[in-house]
Amino acid sequence: MISFLIRRPVSALAVVFYLAAMICAQNMWLLGSDPEPATVTSDALVNMVLSVSHATATWGFIGGFLVVGFLIQLLALRLDA
């Protein structure tokens, strides 16, 4: 994994965007019909992460991450050529 990051950093960035799209899709699937659950923790960091995960659980974010990842992957192919 480390050698992949060193040899192909642009491709690794595309993988990061694909993983972000998968995380958003998983959040959307887990949230289901409850788009705004109440936060019950007193920790501000946990509340922020919950808010961000709820905000990004949309088709717009999923599609955006996929498109950006694909464009970065095309850029990586052009840089290798």
Number of C-alpha atoms within 10 A of each C-alpha: 7 7 8 10 12 10 11 13 13 19 19 19 17 23 17 14 20 20 15 19 24 15 16 25 19 14 17 21 12 12 15 10 9 10 13 11 11 10 12 8 9 8 9 9 10 13 15 12 11 15 15 12 17 18 15 18 22 17 13 11 16 20 14 15 21 20 16 15 24 17 13 19 18 15 15 18 12 9 9 8 6
